[in-house]
Amino acid sequence: MTYYVYILASHRNGTLYIGVTNDLARRVHEHRNGAVPGFTKKYRVKQLVYFEPHDSIEEAILREKRMKVWKRAWKIEAIQ
């Protein structure tokens, strides 16, 4: 199974969110429709701007944790 680390944005230079999923299309759909209460719904973070596949959930979670502590500039650089 493939797992994805992804970044969503509220708009250009807006709020960023990093997450992990095994079904990227479903998860982005949930974010866009506000199906799950929380950060992305509150801050209207809906636009998929980056994703990367991983072979294991452990690998994906480790990458997500590392990316979450990155400086904002590094996240923007990865997106571009």
C-alpha positions in Angstrom: 0.0 0.0 0.0 1.1 3.5 -0.7 1.0 6.3 1.9 1.2 10.0 1.2 2.6 12.9 3.1 0.8 16.0 1.8 0.6 19.8 2.3 -2.5 21.8 1.9 -2.7 25.6 1.8 -5.6 28.1 2.4 -4.4 30.3 -0.4 -1.2 31.7 -1.8 1.1 32.6 1.1 -1.6 31.4 3.5 -1.9 28.8 6.2 -0.2 25.5 5.6 -1.2 22.0 6.9 0.8 18.8 6.7 -0.8 15.4 6.9 -0.5 11.7 6.1 -3.0 9.4 4.4 -3.3 6.2 2.4 -6.0 7.6 0.1 -5.0 11.1 -1.0 -8.1 11.8 -3.2 -10.5 10.9 -0.4 -8.6 12.9 2.2 -8.4 16.0 0.1 -12.1 15.7 -0.6 -12.8 15.5 3.1 -10.7 18.6 3.7 -12.4 20.5 0.9 -15.8 19.7 2.2 -15.1 20.3 5.8 -16.1 16.7 6.6 -13.6 16.5 9.6 -13.7 19.2 12.3 -10.4 20.7 13.3 -7.6 22.8 12.0 -8.2 22.6 8.3 -11.9 23.3 8.6 -11.3 26.2 11.0 -8.7 27.9 8.8 -10.2 26.9 5.4 -7.1 25.0 4.3 -8.3 23.2 1.2 -5.9 23.4 -1.7 -3.5 20.5 -2.2 -0.1 22.0 -3.1 2.4 19.1 -2.5 2.5 15.4 -1.9 5.0 12.6 -1.9 4.4 8.8 -1.8 5.9 6.4 0.7 6.0 2.6 0.9 5.2 2.3 4.6 3.1 4.1 7.1 6.1 4.4 9.5 8.2 6.1 6.8 5.4 8.5 6.0 4.7 9.4 9.6 8.5 10.0 10.2 8.6 12.3 7.2 5.5 14.1 8.3 6.9 14.7 11.7 10.2 16.0 10.2 8.4 18.3 7.8 6.1 19.8 10.6 9.2 21.2 12.4 10.6 22.8 9.2 10.8 26.5 8.9 8.0 28.0 6.7 10.6 28.9 4.1 11.6 25.3 3.7 8.0 24.2 3.3 7.5 26.9 0.6 10.6 25.7 -1.2 9.4 22.1 -1.2 6.0 23.3 -2.7 7.7 25.3 -5.4 
